[in-house]
């Protein structure tokens, strides 16, 4: 897991989930641009972007040796960043090297609510991707039977 806009809330939510110990390797709170670049391998100029979220997801998967990762970056406020509006968040999930991205726009009036909404959205994205893996495996088993 790699997060910027949520400042550690995503890792906390994952860690407090019962049974997470054996499957949650860890994460990176990459709040500063240089951390995104040096630790996660983000090469894009804009860090409030889909390409940054995707690079963060791939980078943390590599760093943790994980098959699955999720990443978020965005603007919680109080001001615009890189010309992007407050409440704009990008997320990505890397599942065995296949990356799926999402974009969310939250109401710009409460930075904490943006962070909490981002955590929920990221976990939904992660759940959706894990379920799709299960669906694909079921389809493969049916087609080979």
MARBA-3410 file (N, C-alpha, C, O; in Angstrom, 1 decimal):
145
0.8,-1.1,0.0,0.0,0.0,0.0,0.9,1.2,0.0,1.9,1.3,0.8 ~ 0.6,2.2,-0.9,1.3,3.5,-0.9,0.2,4.6,-0.9,-0.8,4.6,-1.6 ~ 0.5,5.5,0.0,-0.5,6.6,0.1,0.2,7.9,0.3,1.3,8.0,0.8 ~ -0.5,9.0,-0.2,0.0,10.3,0.0,-1.1,11.1,0.7,-0.9,11.5,1.8 ~ -2.2,11.4,0.0,-3.2,12.3,0.5,-3.8,11.8,1.8,-4.3,12.7,2.6
-3.8,10.5,2.1,-4.4,10.0,3.3,-3.5,10.0,4.5,-3.9,9.8,5.6 ~ -2.2,10.3,4.3,-1.3,10.4,5.4,-1.2,9.3,6.4,-0.8,9.6,7.6 ~ -1.4,8.1,6.0,-1.3,6.9,6.9,-2.6,6.3,7.3,-2.7,5.2,7.9 ~ -3.7,7.0,7.0,-5.1,6.4,7.3,-5.4,5.1,6.6,-6.0,4.2,7.2 ~ -4.9,4.9,5.4,-5.2,3.7,4.7,-4.4,2.5,5.3,-5.0,1.5,5.5
-3.2,2.8,5.7,-2.4,1.7,6.3,-3.0,1.3,7.7,-3.1,0.2,8.0 ~ -3.5,2.3,8.4,-4.1,2.1,9.7,-5.3,1.2,9.5,-5.6,0.3,10.3 ~ -6.2,1.6,8.5,-7.4,0.8,8.3,-7.1,-0.6,7.9,-7.7,-1.6,8.4 ~ -6.1,-0.8,7.1,-5.7,-2.2,6.7,-5.2,-3.0,7.9,-5.5,-4.1,8.0 ~ -4.3,-2.3,8.7,-3.7,-3.0,9.8,-4.7,-3.4,10.9,-4.5,-4.4,11.6
-5.8,-2.6,11.0,-6.7,-2.9,12.1,-7.8,-3.9,11.7,-8.6,-4.3,12.5 ~ -7.7,-4.3,10.4,-8.7,-5.4,9.9,-8.3,-6.7,10.5,-7.1,-7.2,10.4 ~ -9.2,-7.4,11.2,-8.9,-8.7,11.7,-8.3,-9.7,10.7,-8.9,-9.8,9.6 ~ -7.3,-10.3,11.0,-6.7,-11.3,10.0,-5.7,-10.7,9.0,-5.2,-11.4,8.1 ~ -5.5,-9.4,9.1,-4.6,-8.7,8.1,-3.1,-9.1,8.3,-2.4,-8.9,7.3
-2.7,-9.5,9.4,-1.3,-9.8,9.7,-0.6,-10.6,8.7,0.5,-10.2,8.2 ~ -1.1,-11.7,8.3,-0.4,-12.6,7.3,-0.4,-12.1,5.9,0.4,-12.5,5.1 ~ -1.3,-11.1,5.6,-1.4,-10.7,4.2,-1.0,-9.2,3.9,-0.8,-8.8,2.8 ~ -0.9,-8.4,5.0,-0.6,-7.0,4.8,0.9,-6.9,5.1,1.3,-6.8,6.3 ~ 1.7,-6.7,4.1,3.2,-6.7,4.2,3.6,-5.3,4.8,4.6,-5.3,5.5
2.9,-4.3,4.5,3.3,-2.9,4.9,3.0,-1.9,3.9,2.3,-2.2,2.9 ~ 3.5,-0.7,4.1,3.2,0.4,3.2,4.1,1.5,3.3,5.0,1.5,4.1 ~ 3.9,2.5,2.4,4.7,3.7,2.4,3.8,4.9,2.4,2.9,5.0,1.6 ~ 4.0,5.8,3.3,3.3,7.1,3.3,4.3,8.1,2.6,5.3,8.5,3.2 ~ 4.0,8.3,1.3,4.9,9.1,0.5,4.3,10.5,0.3,3.7,10.8,-0.7
4.4,11.3,1.3,3.8,12.6,1.3,4.6,13.6,0.4,4.0,14.4,-0.2 ~ 5.9,13.5,0.5,6.7,14.4,-0.3,7.0,13.9,-1.7,7.1,12.6,-1.9 ~ 7.1,14.7,-2.7,7.3,14.3,-4.1,8.6,13.5,-4.2,8.6,12.5,-4.9 ~ 9.6,13.9,-3.5,10.9,13.2,-3.6,10.8,11.8,-3.1,11.5,10.9,-3.6 ~ 10.0,11.5,-2.1,9.8,10.2,-1.6,9.1,9.3,-2.7,9.4,8.2,-2.9
8.1,9.9,-3.3,7.4,9.2,-4.4,8.4,8.8,-5.5,8.4,7.7,-6.0 ~ 9.3,9.7,-5.8,10.3,9.5,-6.9,11.3,8.5,-6.5,11.6,7.5,-7.2 ~ 12.0,8.7,-5.4,13.1,7.9,-5.0,12.8,6.5,-4.5,13.4,5.6,-4.8 ~ 11.7,6.4,-3.7,11.3,5.1,-3.1,10.4,4.3,-4.0,10.5,3.1,-4.1 ~ 9.4,5.0,-4.6,8.4,4.3,-5.4,8.6,4.3,-6.9,7.9,3.6,-7.6
9.6,5.1,-7.4,9.9,5.1,-8.8,9.0,5.9,-9.6,8.9,5.6,-10.8 ~ 8.3,6.9,-9.0,7.4,7.7,-9.8,8.2,8.6,-10.7,9.1,9.4,-10.2 ~ 8.0,8.6,-12.0,8.8,9.4,-12.9,8.0,10.5,-13.5,8.5,11.4,-14.2 ~ 6.7,10.5,-13.4,5.8,11.5,-13.9,6.1,12.9,-13.3,6.4,13.0,-12.1 ~ 5.9,14.0,-14.0,6.1,15.3,-13.5,5.0,15.7,-12.5,5.3,16.3,-11.5
3.7,15.3,-12.8,2.6,15.6,-11.9,2.3,14.5,-10.9,2.2,13.4,-11.4 ~ 2.3,14.8,-9.7,2.0,13.8,-8.7,0.5,13.7,-8.3,0.1,12.8,-7.6 ~ -0.2,14.6,-8.8,-1.7,14.6,-8.6,-2.2,14.1,-10.0,-2.8,14.9,-10.8 ~ -2.1,12.8,-10.2,-2.4,12.3,-11.6,-2.6,10.8,-11.5,-2.2,10.1,-10.6 ~ -3.3,10.3,-12.5,-3.6,8.8,-12.6,-2.2,8.1,-12.8,-2.0,7.0,-12.2
-1.3,8.7,-13.6,-0.1,8.0,-13.9,0.8,7.9,-12.6,1.5,6.9,-12.4 ~ 0.7,8.9,-11.7,1.4,8.8,-10.4,0.8,7.7,-9.6,1.6,6.9,-9.0 ~ -0.5,7.7,-9.4,-1.1,6.6,-8.6,-0.7,5.2,-9.1,-0.4,4.3,-8.3 ~ -0.7,5.0,-10.4,-0.3,3.8,-11.0,1.1,3.4,-10.7,1.4,2.3,-10.4 ~ 2.0,4.4,-10.9,3.4,4.2,-10.6,3.6,3.9,-9.1,4.5,3.0,-8.7
2.9,4.5,-8.2,3.0,4.3,-6.8,2.5,2.9,-6.5,3.2,2.2,-5.7 ~ 1.4,2.4,-7.1,1.0,1.0,-6.9,2.0,0.0,-7.3,2.3,-1.0,-6.6 ~ 2.6,0.2,-8.5,3.6,-0.7,-9.0,4.9,-0.6,-8.2,5.5,-1.7,-7.9 ~ 5.2,0.6,-7.8,6.5,0.7,-7.0,6.4,0.1,-5.6,7.3,-0.6,-5.2 ~ 5.2,0.2,-4.9,5.1,-0.4,-3.6,5.0,-1.9,-3.7,5.4,-2.6,-2.8
4.3,-2.4,-4.8,4.3,-3.8,-5.0,5.7,-4.4,-5.1,6.0,-5.4,-4.5 ~ 6.5,-3.7,-5.9,7.9,-4.1,-6.1,8.7,-4.1,-4.7,9.4,-5.0,-4.4 ~ 8.5,-3.0,-4.1,9.2,-2.7,-2.8,8.9,-3.8,-1.7,9.7,-4.2,-1.0 ~ 7.6,-4.1,-1.7,7.1,-5.1,-0.6,7.2,-6.5,-1.1,6.9,-7.4,-0.3 ~ 7.4,-6.7,-2.4,7.4,-8.1,-2.9,6.0,-8.7,-2.9,5.8,-9.8,-2.6
5.0,-7.8,-3.2,3.6,-8.2,-3.1,3.0,-8.4,-4.4,3.3,-7.7,-5.4 ~ 2.0,-9.3,-4.5,1.2,-9.5,-5.7,0.1,-8.5,-5.9,-0.3,-8.3,-7.0 ~ -0.3,-7.9,-4.8,-1.4,-7.0,-4.8,-1.0,-5.7,-4.0,-0.4,-5.8,-2.9 ~ -1.3,-4.5,-4.6,-1.1,-3.3,-3.9,-2.1,-2.3,-4.3,-2.8,-2.4,-5.3 ~ -2.3,-1.3,-3.5,-3.2,-0.2,-3.7,-2.5,1.1,-3.4,-1.7,1.2,-2.5
-2.8,2.2,-4.2,-2.1,3.5,-3.9,-3.1,4.6,-4.2,-4.0,4.5,-5.0 ~ -2.9,5.7,-3.4,-3.7,6.9,-3.6,-2.9,8.2,-3.5,-1.9,8.3,-2.8 ~ -3.3,9.2,-4.3,-2.6,10.5,-4.3,-3.7,11.5,-4.7,-4.6,11.2,-5.5 ~ -3.7,12.7,-4.1,-4.7,13.6,-4.4,-4.5,14.9,-3.6,-3.5,15.2,-3.1 ~ -5.6,15.7,-3.6,-5.6,17.0,-3.0,-6.7,17.0,-1.9,-7.9,17.0,-2.2
-6.3,17.1,-0.6,-7.3,17.2,0.5,-7.5,18.6,0.9,-8.4,18.9,1.6 ~ -6.6,19.5,0.4,-6.8,20.9,0.8,-5.8,21.4,1.8,-5.0,20.7,2.2 ~ -5.9,22.6,2.1,-7.1,23.5,1.9,-7.0,24.2,0.5,-8.0,24.9,0.1 ~ -5.9,24.1,-0.2,-5.7,24.8,-1.5,-5.5,23.8,-2.6,-5.1,22.7,-2.4 ~ -5.7,24.3,-3.9,-5.4,23.5,-5.1,-3.9,23.1,-5.1,-3.1,23.8,-4.4
-3.6,22.1,-5.8,-2.2,21.7,-5.9,-2.0,21.2,-7.4,-2.8,20.5,-7.9 ~ -0.9,21.7,-7.9,-0.6,21.4,-9.3,-1.8,21.8,-10.2,-2.0,21.2,-11.3 ~ -2.6,22.8,-9.8,-3.7,23.2,-10.6,-4.9,22.3,-10.5,-6.0,22.6,-11.1 ~ -4.8,21.3,-9.6,-5.9,20.4,-9.4,-6.8,20.8,-8.3,-6.3,21.4,-7.3 ~ -8.1,20.6,-8.4,-9.0,21.1,-7.4,-9.0,20.3,-6.1,-8.6,19.1,-6.1
-9.3,20.9,-5.0,-9.4,20.2,-3.7,-10.5,19.2,-3.8,-11.6,19.4,-4.4 ~ -10.2,18.0,-3.3,-11.1,16.8,-3.4,-10.9,15.9,-4.5,-11.5,14.8,-4.6 ~ -10.0,16.2,-5.5,-9.6,15.3,-6.6,-8.6,14.3,-6.1,-7.6,14.6,-5.6 ~ -8.9,13.0,-6.3,-8.1,11.9,-5.8,-7.9,10.9,-6.9,-8.9,10.6,-7.6 ~ -6.7,10.3,-7.1,-6.5,9.2,-8.0,-6.1,8.0,-7.2,-5.3,8.1,-6.2
-6.6,6.9,-7.6,-6.2,5.6,-6.9,-5.8,4.6,-8.0,-6.3,4.7,-9.1 ~ -5.1,3.6,-7.6,-4.7,2.5,-8.5,-4.5,1.3,-7.7,-4.0,1.3,-6.5 ~ -4.8,0.2,-8.3,-4.6,-1.2,-7.7,-3.7,-2.0,-8.7,-4.1,-2.1,-9.9 ~ -2.7,-2.6,-8.2,-1.8,-3.4,-9.0,-2.1,-4.9,-8.5,-1.9,-5.2,-7.3 ~ -2.6,-5.7,-9.4,-2.9,-7.1,-9.1,-2.1,-8.0,-10.0,-2.4,-8.1,-11.2
-1.0,-8.5,-9.5,-0.1,-9.4,-10.3,0.4,-8.7,-11.5,0.4,-9.3,-12.6 ~ 0.7,-7.4,-11.4,1.3,-6.6,-12.5,0.3,-5.9,-13.3,0.7,-5.0,-14.1 ~ -1.0,-6.2,-13.2,-2.0,-5.5,-14.0,-2.6,-4.4,-13.1,-3.1,-4.6,-12.0 ~ -2.5,-3.2,-13.7,-2.9,-2.0,-12.9,-4.2,-1.5,-13.4,-4.5,-1.3,-14.6 ~ -5.1,-1.2,-12.4,-6.4,-0.6,-12.7,-6.5,0.7,-11.9,-6.2,0.7,-10.7
-6.8,1.8,-12.6,-6.9,3.1,-11.9,-8.3,3.6,-11.8,-9.2,3.2,-12.5 ~ -8.5,4.5,-10.9,-9.7,5.2,-10.7,-9.5,6.7,-10.3,-8.4,7.1,-9.9 ~ -10.5,7.5,-10.6,-10.5,8.9,-10.2,-11.7,9.2,-9.4,-12.8,8.8,-9.8 ~ -11.6,9.9,-8.3,-12.7,10.3,-7.5,-12.7,11.8,-7.2,-11.6,12.4,-7.1 ~ -13.8,12.4,-7.1,-14.0,13.8,-6.7,-14.8,13.9,-5.5,-16.0,13.5,-5.5
-14.2,14.3,-4.4,-15.0,14.5,-3.1,-15.3,15.9,-2.9,-14.7,16.8,-3.5 ~ -16.3,16.2,-2.1,-16.7,17.6,-1.8,-15.5,18.3,-1.1,-14.8,17.7,-0.3 ~ -15.2,19.5,-1.5,-13.9,20.1,-1.1,-14.0,20.8,0.2,-13.0,21.6,0.6 ~ -15.0,20.7,1.0,-15.2,21.5,2.2,-14.6,20.9,3.5,-14.5,21.6,4.5 ~ -14.1,19.7,3.5,-13.6,19.1,4.7,-12.4,18.1,4.4,-12.6,17.0,3.9
-11.2,18.6,4.6,-10.0,17.7,4.3,-10.1,16.3,4.9,-9.7,15.3,4.3 ~ -10.5,16.3,6.2,-10.6,15.0,6.9,-11.6,14.0,6.2,-11.3,12.8,6.0 ~ -12.7,14.6,5.8,-13.7,13.8,5.1,-13.2,13.3,3.7,-13.5,12.2,3.3 ~ -12.4,14.1,3.1,-11.8,13.7,1.8,-10.8,12.5,2.1,-10.9,11.5,1.3 ~ -10.1,12.6,3.1,-9.1,11.5,3.5,-9.9,10.2,3.8,-9.6,9.1,3.3
-11.0,10.3,4.6,-11.8,9.2,4.9,-12.5,8.6,3.7,-12.5,7.4,3.6 ~ -13.0,9.4,2.9,-13.6,9.0,1.6,-12.6,8.3,0.7,-13.0,7.3,0.1 ~ -11.4,8.8,0.7,-10.4,8.2,-0.1,-10.0,6.8,0.4,-9.9,5.9,-0.4 ~ -9.9,6.6,1.7,-9.7,5.3,2.3,-10.8,4.3,1.9,-10.5,3.2,1.4 ~ -12.0,4.7,2.0,-13.1,3.8,1.6,-13.1,3.5,0.2,-13.3,2.3,-0.2
-12.9,4.5,-0.7,-12.8,4.3,-2.1,-11.7,3.3,-2.5,-11.8,2.5,-3.4 ~ -10.5,3.5,-1.9,-9.4,2.7,-2.2,-9.6,1.2,-1.8,-9.3,0.3,-2.5 ~ -10.3,1.0,-0.6,-10.6,-0.3,-0.2,-11.6,-1.0,-1.1,-11.6,-2.2,-1.3 ~ -12.6,-0.2,-1.6,-13.6,-0.7,-2.5,-12.9,-1.1,-3.8,-13.2,-2.2,-4.4 ~ -11.9,-0.3,-4.3,-11.2,-0.7,-5.5,-10.4,-1.9,-5.3,-10.4,-2.8,-6.1
-9.7,-2.1,-4.2,-9.0,-3.3,-3.8,-9.9,-4.5,-3.8,-9.5,-5.5,-4.4 ~ -11.0,-4.4,-3.1,-12.0,-5.5,-3.0,-12.5,-5.9,-4.4,-12.6,-7.0,-4.8 ~ -12.8,-4.9,-5.2,-13.3,-5.1,-6.6,-12.3,-5.9,-7.4,-12.6,-6.8,-8.1 ~ -11.0,-5.5,-7.3,-10.0,-6.2,-8.1,-9.7,-7.6,-7.6,-9.5,-8.5,-8.4 ~ -9.7,-7.8,-6.3,-9.6,-9.1,-5.7,-10.7,-10.1,-6.1,-10.5,-11.2,-6.4
-11.9,-9.5,-6.1,-13.1,-10.3,-6.5,-13.0,-10.6,-8.0,-13.4,-11.7,-8.4 ~ -12.5,-9.7,-8.8,-12.4,-10.0,-10.3,-11.4,-11.1,-10.5,-11.6,-11.9,-11.4 ~ -10.4,-11.2,-9.7,-9.4,-12.3,-9.8,-10.1,-13.6,-9.5,-9.9,-14.6,-10.2 ~ -10.9,-13.6,-8.4,-11.6,-14.8,-8.1,-12.6,-15.2,-9.2,-12.7,-16.4,-9.5 ~ -13.3,-14.2,-9.8,-14.2,-14.5,-10.9,-13.4,-15.1,-12.1,-13.9,-16.0,-12.7
-12.3,-14.5,-12.4,-11.5,-15.0,-13.6,-11.0,-16.4,-13.3,-11.0,-17.3,-14.2 ~ -10.6,-16.7,-12.1,-10.2,-18.1,-11.8,-11.3,-19.1,-11.9,-11.1,-20.2,-12.4 ~ -12.5,-18.7,-11.4,-13.7,-19.5,-11.5,-14.0,-19.8,-13.0,-14.4,-20.9,-13.4 ~ -14.0,-18.8,-13.8,-14.2,-18.9,-15.3,-13.2,-19.9,-15.9,-13.6,-20.7,-16.8 ~ -12.0,-19.8,-15.5,-10.9,-20.6,-16.1,-11.2,-22.1,-15.7,-11.0,-23.0,-16.5
-11.6,-22.3,-14.4,-11.9,-23.7,-14.0,-13.0,-24.2,-14.7,-13.0,-25.4,-15.1 ~ -14.1,-23.5,-15.0,-15.3,-23.9,-15.7,-14.9,-24.3,-17.1,-15.4,-25.2,-17.7 ~ -14.1,-23.4,-17.8,-13.7,-23.6,-19.2,-12.8,-24.8,-19.4,-12.7,-25.4,-20.5 ~ -12.1,-25.2,-18.3,-11.1,-26.4,-18.5,-11.8,-27.7,-18.0,-11.2,-28.7,-18.2 ~ -12.9,-27.6,-17.4,-13.6,-28.8,-16.9,-14.2,-29.7,-17.9,-14.8,-30.7,-17.7
END
